[in-house]
Amino acid sequence: MRFILLSLLLWGPPAFADLVMSYHGFYGRMKKLQQPEYSDITLAFALTGERSGKPCKFYSLKLVSDQHDFDVDIAGNGEISLPYDEALKNANAVLTVLQADNSEPCQVQFRLRSRMRLPSDISIETLLHYRHQFKQLLDDMAGVSKYWLPDVIGVIVEFPQAAIAVDLSNEQSDVTLCEANRCNIELVDTLPANIQWRFAARPSYLLPLLQGSVK
C-alpha cells in the first residue's frame, strides 16, 4: 500500500522555504490517535518526492513560529518525527522545507501503520484487531465521507527485506500474496478462528489493505 496523500493547508512560503505547511493540520490528525481505541496504531508522516515517492532531498526541515524554531528529525524511510504539542498548535507553527537544488518537488504524505513491531508468528485474532483499528480510524478521520471510502479488507505485512510466509494452509494460501517485501492478507469470514501466519522474519509493521488494491 502506498502512502496516502495528505491534504494540508499550505501557507504562502517565505523567502527561505520551498514548502510550508501548517502544523495545525498535523496536530488535528495526531489528536485522534490519543484515543484509547487506537492505542496500537499510529499515523506516520513522510516527506517524499512527488513523482518517485522516495524520501525527499532537502537542506533544512524546521518547525517555526513566533516562539519556536527547531530542526525536525527524519528517518531513512522519509518519516518525519513530529511532536504532539498543543503549544505549537496554539502558536500557529508551520513546517518549513528548504529543498535541495535541482531535486523533484517534495510532498507530505501519511500512512496508517502498527505502532510496535510484531513477532514473526501472527495470529488471525491479532490481524483482525489491527484491521478493526485501521477501519475505525479511517472512518473517524473521514467523517461523513466515510461512506465513500474503500473498505479495509485485510492487512499488509511489511518487512525490512523480501517477505516469505512459511507453512501456509490451503485457506491461507488463497488469501495471502507475498511480493518483494510485503504480504497482502485478505481477512475473509471463512478463515478458521485459530490459525496463524508464520514468516521467516519479524515484520516492520502492518498497514491497512484497502478494497480495490488487490488484483
Kinemage of the C-alpha trace (Angstrom):
@kinemage 1
@onewidth
@group {chain A} dominant
@subgroup {mainchain}
@vectorlist {calphas} color= white
{ca met a 1} P 0.000 0.000 0.000
{ca arg a 2} L 1.453 3.328 -0.938
{ca phe a 3} L 1.431 6.363 1.249
{ca ile a 4} L -1.966 8.066 1.255
{ca leu a 5} L -1.709 11.672 0.135
{ca leu a 6} L -2.386 14.078 2.956
{ca ser a 7} L -4.143 17.347 2.143
{ca leu a 8} L -2.861 20.082 4.437
{ca leu a 9} L -3.260 23.835 4.450
{ca leu a 10} L -0.328 25.404 2.585
{ca trp a 11} L 0.808 28.840 3.614
{ca gly a 12} L 2.409 31.306 1.275
{ca pro a 13} L 6.087 30.360 1.723
{ca pro a 14} L 8.587 32.907 2.997
{ca ala a 15} L 11.790 33.503 1.065
{ca phe a 16} L 13.761 30.845 2.957
{ca ala a 17} L 11.481 27.874 2.285
{ca asp a 18} L 10.182 25.980 -0.747
{ca leu a 19} L 7.348 24.234 1.084
{ca val a 20} L 5.420 25.468 4.137
{ca met a 21} L 2.620 23.580 5.899
{ca ser a 22} L 0.527 24.451 8.908
{ca tyr a 23} L 1.309 22.340 11.972
{ca his a 24} L -2.375 22.604 12.870
{ca gly a 25} L -3.256 20.004 10.207
{ca phe a 26} L -0.750 17.534 11.596
{ca tyr a 27} L -1.877 18.170 15.171
{ca gly a 28} L -5.549 17.526 14.363
{ca arg a 29} L -4.756 14.126 12.904
{ca met a 30} L -2.413 13.158 15.725
{ca lys a 31} L -5.034 14.188 18.283
{ca lys a 32} L -7.415 11.455 17.105
{ca leu a 33} L -4.741 8.869 17.847
{ca gln a 34} L -4.687 9.864 21.509
{ca gln a 35} L -7.977 7.991 21.986
{ca pro a 36} L -7.549 4.590 23.722
{ca glu a 37} L -9.282 2.658 20.923
{ca tyr a 38} L -6.340 3.499 18.640
{ca ser a 39} L -3.617 2.516 21.097
{ca asp a 40} L -1.894 0.022 18.776
{ca ile a 41} L -1.673 2.105 15.587
{ca thr a 42} L -0.007 5.354 14.606
{ca leu a 43} L -0.069 7.915 11.823
{ca ala a 44} L 3.372 8.295 10.257
{ca phe a 45} L 4.107 11.425 8.208
{ca ala a 46} L 6.663 11.280 5.426
{ca leu a 47} L 8.395 13.794 3.177
{ca thr a 48} L 8.669 12.240 -0.285
{ca gly a 49} L 9.244 13.233 -3.894
{ca glu a 50} L 6.039 13.943 -5.846
{ca arg a 51} L 6.998 11.670 -8.757
{ca ser a 52} L 9.250 8.969 -7.309
{ca gly a 53} L 7.705 8.566 -3.843
{ca lys a 54} L 11.254 8.255 -2.483
{ca pro a 55} L 12.471 10.248 0.545
{ca cys a 56} L 12.701 13.922 -0.343
{ca lys a 57} L 16.055 15.697 -0.666
{ca phe a 58} L 16.264 18.908 1.351
{ca tyr a 59} L 18.652 21.308 3.051
{ca ser a 60} L 16.580 22.020 6.143
{ca leu a 61} L 13.375 20.838 7.818
{ca lys a 62} L 12.079 23.011 10.674
{ca leu a 63} L 9.083 23.808 12.848
{ca val a 64} L 8.806 27.584 13.111
{ca ser a 65} L 6.536 30.068 14.903
{ca asp a 66} L 6.980 33.365 16.767
{ca gln a 67} L 8.148 31.314 19.768
{ca his a 68} L 9.710 28.264 18.090
{ca asp a 69} L 12.495 27.484 15.634
{ca phe a 70} L 13.959 23.978 15.717
{ca asp a 71} L 15.021 21.206 13.340
{ca val a 72} L 12.783 18.184 12.749
{ca asp a 73} L 14.313 14.702 12.638
{ca ile a 74} L 13.630 12.423 9.672
{ca ala a 75} L 14.189 8.656 9.384
{ca gly a 76} L 15.840 6.851 6.489
{ca asn a 77} L 12.447 5.902 5.022
{ca gly a 78} L 11.385 9.558 4.930
{ca glu a 79} L 9.173 9.509 8.030
{ca ile a 80} L 9.131 12.791 9.974
{ca ser a 81} L 9.379 12.810 13.780
{ca leu a 82} L 6.753 15.437 14.597
{ca pro a 83} L 5.954 16.222 18.255
{ca tyr a 84} L 2.391 16.229 19.513
{ca asp a 85} L 2.401 19.663 21.126
{ca glu a 86} L -0.565 21.918 21.808
{ca ala a 87} L 1.763 24.898 22.275
{ca leu a 88} L 2.954 24.546 18.676
{ca lys a 89} L -0.651 24.413 17.502
{ca asn a 90} L -1.654 27.474 19.517
{ca ala a 91} L 1.387 29.381 18.228
{ca asn a 92} L 0.326 28.677 14.593
{ca ala a 93} L 3.624 26.913 13.909
{ca val a 94} L 4.491 25.849 10.374
{ca leu a 95} L 6.657 23.060 8.993
{ca thr a 96} L 9.150 24.579 6.554
{ca val a 97} L 11.143 22.642 3.974
{ca leu a 98} L 14.097 24.118 2.089
{ca gln a 99} L 14.503 21.696 -0.798
{ca ala a 100} L 17.780 20.633 -2.355
{ca asp a 101} L 18.743 22.249 -5.656
{ca asn a 102} L 17.507 20.546 -8.839
{ca ser a 103} L 15.517 17.932 -6.892
{ca glu a 104} L 11.939 16.909 -7.592
{ca pro a 105} L 9.240 18.764 -5.633
{ca cys a 106} L 8.558 17.459 -2.133
{ca gln a 107} L 5.176 16.481 -0.720
{ca val a 108} L 3.970 15.356 2.702
{ca gln a 109} L 2.141 12.041 2.850
{ca phe a 110} L 0.961 9.828 5.661
{ca arg a 111} L 0.480 6.162 6.352
{ca leu a 112} L -1.514 4.349 8.984
{ca arg a 113} L 0.563 1.571 10.456
{ca ser a 114} L 1.041 -0.519 13.561
{ca arg a 115} L 2.830 1.282 16.373
{ca met a 116} L 5.080 -1.563 17.562
{ca arg a 117} L 6.909 -4.318 15.726
{ca leu a 118} L 5.234 -7.723 15.819
{ca pro a 119} L 6.635 -11.258 16.193
{ca ser a 120} L 7.266 -13.480 13.182
{ca asp a 121} L 4.203 -15.597 14.089
{ca ile a 122} L 0.941 -13.608 13.945
{ca ser a 123} L -2.496 -14.976 14.816
{ca ile a 124} L -5.655 -14.174 12.877
{ca glu a 125} L -7.015 -12.622 16.082
{ca thr a 126} L -4.160 -10.084 16.019
{ca leu a 127} L -4.685 -9.317 12.324
{ca leu a 128} L -8.423 -8.803 12.845
{ca his a 129} L -7.687 -6.493 15.767
{ca tyr a 130} L -5.468 -4.276 13.616
{ca arg a 131} L -7.928 -4.302 10.715
{ca his a 132} L -10.630 -3.071 13.091
{ca gln a 133} L -8.465 -0.230 14.422
{ca phe a 134} L -7.442 0.822 10.896
{ca lys a 135} L -11.060 0.892 9.740
{ca gln a 136} L -12.280 2.792 12.806
{ca leu a 137} L -9.628 5.485 12.480
{ca leu a 138} L -10.098 5.932 8.732
{ca asp a 139} L -13.840 6.327 9.274
{ca asp a 140} L -13.233 8.755 12.133
{ca met a 141} L -10.879 10.910 10.066
{ca ala a 142} L -13.162 10.898 7.022
{ca gly a 143} L -16.319 11.945 8.901
{ca val a 144} L -19.391 11.868 6.648
{ca ser a 145} L -17.114 10.996 3.713
{ca lys a 146} L -16.516 7.545 5.240
{ca tyr a 147} L -19.358 6.144 3.110
{ca trp a 148} L -17.205 6.702 0.016
{ca leu a 149} L -14.045 5.183 1.475
{ca pro a 150} L -12.870 1.787 0.195
{ca asp a 151} L -13.375 -0.928 2.793
{ca val a 152} L -10.443 -2.260 4.822
{ca ile a 153} L -10.486 -5.900 3.732
{ca gly a 154} L -7.297 -7.061 5.430
{ca val a 155} L -3.762 -6.076 6.307
{ca ile a 156} L -0.430 -5.626 4.566
{ca val a 157} L 2.544 -7.107 6.409
{ca glu a 158} L 5.689 -5.149 5.537
{ca phe a 159} L 9.251 -6.390 6.140
{ca pro a 160} L 12.705 -4.785 6.029
{ca gln a 161} L 13.650 -7.189 3.211
{ca ala a 162} L 11.972 -9.768 0.979
{ca ala a 163} L 8.885 -11.293 2.586
{ca ile a 164} L 8.478 -15.050 2.942
{ca ala a 165} L 5.445 -16.745 4.512
{ca val a 166} L 6.044 -20.363 5.523
{ca asp a 167} L 3.842 -23.401 6.179
{ca leu a 168} L 0.621 -21.821 4.915
{ca ser a 169} L -2.540 -23.887 4.843
{ca asn a 170} L -4.676 -24.005 1.695
{ca glu a 171} L -7.074 -21.463 3.224
{ca gln a 172} L -4.190 -19.112 3.997
{ca ser a 173} L -2.590 -19.515 0.574
{ca asp a 174} L -5.858 -18.465 -1.063
{ca val a 175} L -5.852 -15.100 0.723
{ca thr a 176} L -2.103 -14.381 1.031
{ca leu a 177} L 0.034 -12.762 -1.666
{ca cys a 178} L 3.708 -12.054 -0.953
{ca glu a 179} L 5.709 -9.849 -3.319
{ca ala a 180} L 9.001 -8.064 -2.689
{ca asn a 181} L 8.947 -7.005 0.994
{ca arg a 182} L 5.172 -7.201 1.537
{ca cys a 183} L 2.489 -9.809 2.114
{ca asn a 184} L -1.142 -8.869 1.459
{ca ile a 185} L -3.561 -10.842 3.619
{ca glu a 186} L -7.279 -10.622 2.865
{ca leu a 187} L -9.232 -11.474 6.022
{ca val a 188} L -12.304 -13.304 4.767
{ca asp a 189} L -15.019 -14.696 7.027
{ca thr a 190} L -14.321 -18.327 6.075
{ca leu a 191} L -10.859 -18.416 7.683
{ca pro a 192} L -10.560 -20.648 10.779
{ca ala a 193} L -10.539 -18.845 14.105
{ca asn a 194} L -7.342 -20.459 15.424
{ca ile a 195} L -4.874 -20.067 12.535
{ca gln a 196} L -1.701 -18.004 12.493
{ca trp a 197} L 0.738 -16.827 9.846
{ca arg a 198} L 4.403 -17.754 10.168
{ca phe a 199} L 7.043 -15.598 8.480
{ca ala a 200} L 10.774 -16.096 8.031
{ca ala a 201} L 11.442 -12.715 9.695
{ca arg a 202} L 9.772 -10.217 12.000
{ca pro a 203} L 7.599 -7.656 10.191
{ca ser a 204} L 8.453 -3.961 10.350
{ca tyr a 205} L 4.766 -3.078 10.705
{ca leu a 206} L 1.230 -3.689 9.486
{ca leu a 207} L -0.690 -1.446 7.086
{ca pro a 208} L -4.377 -1.471 6.073
{ca leu a 209} L -5.268 -3.412 2.917
{ca leu a 210} L -7.970 -1.493 1.067
{ca gln a 211} L -10.600 -2.892 -1.255
{ca gly a 212} L -9.586 -2.365 -4.856
{ca ser a 213} L -5.857 -2.638 -4.130
{ca val a 214} L -5.924 -6.451 -4.635
{ca lys a 215} L -5.796 -7.690 -8.226
